[in-house]
């Protein structure tokens, strides 16, 4: 059982490390442009969605919640296509989240558990999302509805062979 958990943890760290590198590379390549293109936004959304889901399965709640919050930003940008997204501020948010994830992945690798609290970063991203939504609300446009996806459920996987 412990070997299976180690294997799952190794896979979690490897796959999410790859996604994090992809996120950082794309962000770094496009940081000096005026905005991210539609493909970038879709890629970022997919990366956050995947990190959110796998973190939920592993019961790393702070990582899951933070990924979900940044996923909300990319969902809004993808669906609303607002003109008022401050690009450099979004770049800073992406890098702040990436730094948080990288530190947590290191904590998990060393201690088996994440140790940081993402609540301040989540509040900061909430403010950013409210800021870019403000123009839509002020112009009396309809905000896009968020696709409802269920929070990942946490399961305990018992020992094989009916042992207790």
C-alpha positions as CSV (number, residue, x, y, z in Angstrom):
1,X,0.0,0.0,0.0
2,X,2.7,2.5,0.9
3,X,4.5,1.6,-2.3
4,X,1.3,2.4,-4.3
5,X,1.0,5.7,-2.5
6,X,4.6,6.5,-3.2
7,X,4.1,5.7,-6.9
8,X,1.0,7.9,-7.0
9,X,2.9,10.7,-5.3
10,X,5.8,10.4,-7.7
11,X,3.4,10.5,-10.7
12,X,1.6,13.5,-9.2
13,X,4.8,15.4,-8.7
14,X,6.2,14.5,-12.2
15,X,3.0,15.3,-14.2
16,X,2.3,18.5,-12.3
17,X,6.0,19.6,-12.5
18,X,5.7,19.2,-16.3
19,X,2.6,21.3,-16.4
20,X,4.1,23.9,-14.2
21,X,7.1,24.1,-16.5
22,X,4.8,24.5,-19.5
23,X,2.9,27.3,-17.7
24,X,6.0,29.2,-16.8
25,X,7.6,28.8,-20.2
26,X,4.6,30.1,-22.1
27,X,4.2,32.9,-19.6
28,X,7.8,33.9,-19.9
29,X,7.7,33.8,-23.7
30,X,4.6,36.0,-23.8
31,X,5.2,38.4,-20.9
32,X,6.4,41.2,-23.1
33,X,3.4,41.1,-25.4
34,X,0.2,43.0,-25.0
35,X,-1.9,39.9,-24.1
36,X,-2.1,36.1,-24.2
37,X,-3.7,34.7,-27.3
38,X,-6.7,32.3,-27.3
39,X,-4.5,29.2,-27.4
40,X,-2.5,30.4,-24.4
41,X,-5.6,31.0,-22.4
42,X,-7.0,27.6,-23.3
43,X,-3.7,26.0,-22.4
44,X,-3.5,27.8,-19.0
45,X,-7.1,26.8,-18.3
46,X,-6.3,23.2,-19.0
47,X,-3.2,23.2,-16.9
48,X,-5.0,24.7,-13.9
49,X,-7.9,22.3,-14.4
50,X,-5.5,19.3,-14.4
51,X,-3.6,20.5,-11.4
52,X,-6.8,21.2,-9.6
53,X,-8.2,17.7,-10.2
54,X,-5.0,15.8,-9.4
55,X,-4.5,17.8,-6.2
56,X,-8.0,17.1,-5.2
57,X,-7.5,13.4,-5.6
58,X,-4.3,13.6,-3.5
59,X,-6.1,15.7,-0.9
60,X,-3.8,18.7,-1.3
61,X,-6.6,21.2,-0.7
62,X,-4.7,24.5,-0.7
63,X,-3.1,23.6,-4.1
64,X,-6.5,22.5,-5.4
65,X,-8.2,25.7,-4.3
66,X,-5.5,28.0,-5.7
67,X,-5.6,26.2,-9.0
68,X,-9.4,26.4,-9.1
69,X,-9.2,30.2,-8.5
70,X,-6.7,30.8,-11.3
71,X,-8.7,28.5,-13.5
72,X,-11.7,30.8,-12.8
73,X,-9.7,33.7,-14.2
74,X,-8.8,31.9,-17.4
75,X,-12.4,30.7,-17.7
76,X,-13.7,34.3,-17.5
77,X,-11.1,35.6,-20.0
78,X,-11.8,32.7,-22.4
79,X,-15.6,33.1,-22.3
80,X,-15.9,36.9,-22.0
81,X,-12.9,38.1,-24.0
82,X,-12.6,41.3,-21.9
83,X,-10.5,44.2,-23.3
84,X,-9.4,45.4,-19.9
85,X,-7.1,42.6,-18.7
86,X,-3.9,44.2,-17.4
87,X,-1.4,41.8,-19.0
88,X,1.6,42.4,-16.7
89,X,-0.6,42.1,-13.7
90,X,-1.9,38.7,-15.0
91,X,1.7,37.6,-15.7
92,X,2.5,38.5,-12.0
93,X,-0.4,36.4,-10.8
94,X,0.6,33.4,-12.9
95,X,4.2,33.6,-11.6
96,X,3.0,34.0,-8.0
97,X,0.8,30.9,-8.3
98,X,3.6,29.0,-10.1
99,X,6.0,29.9,-7.2
100,X,3.5,28.7,-4.7
101,X,3.0,25.4,-6.5
102,X,6.8,24.9,-7.0
103,X,7.4,25.4,-3.2
104,X,4.6,23.1,-2.4
105,X,5.8,20.4,-4.7
106,X,9.2,20.6,-3.0
107,X,7.5,20.4,0.4
108,X,5.6,17.3,-0.8
109,X,8.7,15.7,-2.2
110,X,10.7,16.3,1.0
111,X,8.0,15.8,3.7
112,X,5.1,14.1,1.9
113,X,2.8,17.0,2.6
114,X,2.2,20.6,1.5
115,X,2.8,23.2,4.2
116,X,1.8,26.6,2.9
117,X,-1.5,28.5,3.1
118,X,-2.9,29.8,-0.2
119,X,-5.6,32.0,1.3
120,X,-3.8,35.3,0.8
121,X,-3.0,34.4,-2.8
122,X,-6.6,33.3,-3.4
123,X,-7.8,36.7,-2.1
124,X,-5.4,38.5,-4.3
125,X,-6.6,36.6,-7.4
126,X,-10.2,37.2,-6.4
127,X,-9.5,41.0,-6.4
128,X,-7.9,40.7,-9.8
129,X,-10.9,38.8,-11.2
130,X,-13.3,41.3,-9.7
131,X,-11.3,44.1,-11.3
132,X,-11.5,42.6,-14.8
133,X,-15.2,41.7,-14.4
134,X,-16.0,45.3,-13.3
135,X,-16.1,46.6,-16.9
136,X,-18.6,44.0,-18.0
137,X,-20.9,44.8,-15.1
138,X,-20.6,48.5,-15.6
139,X,-21.5,48.1,-19.2
140,X,-24.5,46.0,-18.2
141,X,-23.3,43.0,-20.2
142,X,-24.1,39.6,-19.0
143,X,-21.3,37.7,-17.2
144,X,-20.7,34.2,-18.5
145,X,-21.9,31.4,-16.3
146,X,-19.3,29.1,-14.9
147,X,-19.4,25.5,-16.0
148,X,-20.3,23.7,-12.9
149,X,-17.9,21.0,-12.1
150,X,-18.0,19.1,-8.9
151,X,-15.3,19.4,-6.3
152,X,-13.1,16.3,-6.5
153,X,-14.2,13.8,-3.9
154,X,-11.7,12.4,-1.5
155,X,-11.6,8.7,-1.1
156,X,-9.7,6.4,1.2
157,X,-8.3,3.4,-0.7
158,X,-8.2,0.5,1.7
159,X,-5.5,-2.2,1.8
160,X,-5.7,-4.9,-0.9
161,X,-6.9,-8.4,-0.2
162,X,-9.5,-7.5,2.4
163,X,-7.0,-6.8,5.1
164,X,-7.9,-4.3,7.8
